[in-house]
Amino acid sequence: MSEKKFPEGFLWGAATASYQVEGGIENCDWAKAAREGRVPECGRACDHYNRYEADYDIAKSLGHNCHRISIEWARLEPEEGKFDEKEIEHYLAVLAALRERRLKPFITLWHFTLPQWFADKGGFEHPDAPEIFARYCGYVARKLGNDCRHFATINEPIPYASNGWRRGIWLPFKKWPGIDTIAIATSGRELDPRPETSIANIFKYFSVINTLIRSHNAAYDAIKKSAFGAEVGIVHQVLLFHSNGNPWNVLLARLMNWHFTHYFIKRVYKKCDSIGVNYYLHKKFGDTVVYDKTDMGWDVYPEGIREALLMVKRYGLPLWVSEAGVADAKDTIRAEYIKGLVRGTYDAMQEGADVRGFMYWSLLDNYEWASGFGKRFGLVEIDYDTLERRVRPSAYVYKQIIEQNGLVDSVR
Ligand code: BGC
């Protein structure tokens, strides 16, 4: 195999999300659902809220030069319209810690969890959601905009809507009748979320997607006004649909890609300076291959990242791999999986995708939503009893890739 060297200045790092690692967040909708026994408890999670410096020391020691975090809306705006300066101070300290370690920060303003007051109003079903969201984003950008130049508004709008208003496994637990029989991704849930099944949820699902589109566009304007020169984008999971070439399957894949990717991006890309691509899943119609599975039960198919990136190349924007990774508690496949992702990213770049950086999901093991703490995506293993951190062997393979700025003979 020939060398696959990335351009100079290419960014390498990992991503985390506030609720999944910080711990101690009790005033958001997921915490309430956990108290009601509908999703697993998150509790102190990795206690990253108090241990971020030590965690960033690890990221630094692994050669990373960027890091994607999300900030917790419920901490910053615990009551509608009332912002908590103390929590702004916290995130300013987090940004300073990243800067001291030369980890370029990327902030996602909202990663799935809603402040309880907003959820009580109906969250993204509320007609004023775009203005409410934009007010929050504008406030944060004003406060953090000098210390971070890269903001993403929303993490993965389509899986959010899909799990919440179609499959009924995430909040607010709304489900379409008969949806289980045509499930594509069967990501698990530990508990019975007690979804409410109704045909009206079909309409609500589409309406929420449209509200999320308006929310991104309003937030873009608010951030641009508040933080001069900041870059603003979206983080989108490209669920890759492809086919065995049979015309019916080709058509099916196109339709699904239109629905799961292009419908949203087409309506927001003019208000995006870049697009973050998350890649985890593919579905090949007419495929007879039996794939190995990750601990999530998803196909081991890292090379699909190439097509995922090429799918959004058409929007002509810089791209980031803002998340890609594997649940692999025993760390037996992660190193090869990462290499596959890096190869696929490189190949997409050879075909014209303007990718600027790669962020592995995740730095730490964390709370995997409805699946709880059992699924382990981390480069760093967490012992949830002692909160001890242990770097997994695959993290050193990723480190070598970073040091070589790509895949060379010694790390293939
Ligand atoms: C989300 C993360 C999640 C990861 C693995 C992405 O959909 O942004 O929050 O943990 O996938 O499932």
Residues whose N, C-alpha, C, O or C-beta is under 5 A from the ligand:
A	BS01	BGC	none
